[in-house]
Amino acid sequence: MGEPTRVNAALTRISRAAPGRLSVMAILGMFAGTVPLPFLPAIVLRRVRGALAHDLAARHGLSLTEEARKEIAEPSRAARSGALIATAAFVVRRTFRRFGMLGAVPPLAAWLEVYALGLLFDRYLERVRSSQTVRIHGGEAKMVRRAIDAAVSRALSPKLELKSRSGDVEPTEDLRPLSTKVVDGVLLAIAALPDHVQRRLETAFDNVLDEEPLRA
């Protein structure tokens, strides 16, 4: 019996993942990173990543085999070691209160793990995947997973160059006092952070695929 294929890709393919759902899943991953117990964050991350991958595939009319889901759901080495970082940060935070900022490292790393997976797996399904089969097998999942992990590492590099955006227009005259400019700058920088992270991940992913195209 042959591999099932799409009858009409246009009828089953949804252009983008629900952004609200991706944000919630990434926050769940972030909460997993706050647990100061070895191994438990990785277990929770595995569940969150698996559910997210299943949802994205289903939204494109695709199915993940058990092997493919396991491949994609497995946290990266950095995330698995993040459990030990969380434990160390918990001990340090309890012993030396002034080092409490270390506790923010594992949750942010876990958030990035889930967010990058959702963003880039959806980008792959929407723009890259050429196969008309409705099942994603372990071999394909492994290739995609490797490209996503490489993109995350590259996105964190200061050497990554982003293309300048056109269409931004500066006002001819800025009437704000200096204090307002400073506050506005901080608030707008915080608000622009998710968009900046998205641009870096997408740029890095596209660069990885340009250097080593996926064949699926």
Secondary structure as GFF3:
##gff-version 3
##sequence-region A 1 216
A	DSSP	alpha_helix	9	12	.	.	.	ID=ss1
A	DSSP	alpha_helix	19	32	.	.	.	ID=ss2
A	DSSP	alpha_helix	40	59	.	.	.	ID=ss3
A	DSSP	beta_strand	63	64	.	.	.	ID=ss4
A	DSSP	alpha_helix	66	73	.	.	.	ID=ss5
A	DSSP	alpha_helix	77	95	.	.	.	ID=ss6
A	DSSP	three_ten_helix	97	104	.	.	.	ID=ss7
A	DSSP	alpha_helix	105	123	.	.	.	ID=ss8
A	DSSP	pi_helix	124	128	.	.	.	ID=ss9
A	DSSP	beta_strand	135	136	.	.	.	ID=ss10
A	DSSP	alpha_helix	138	155	.	.	.	ID=ss11
A	DSSP	alpha_helix	178	211	.	.	.	ID=ss12
###
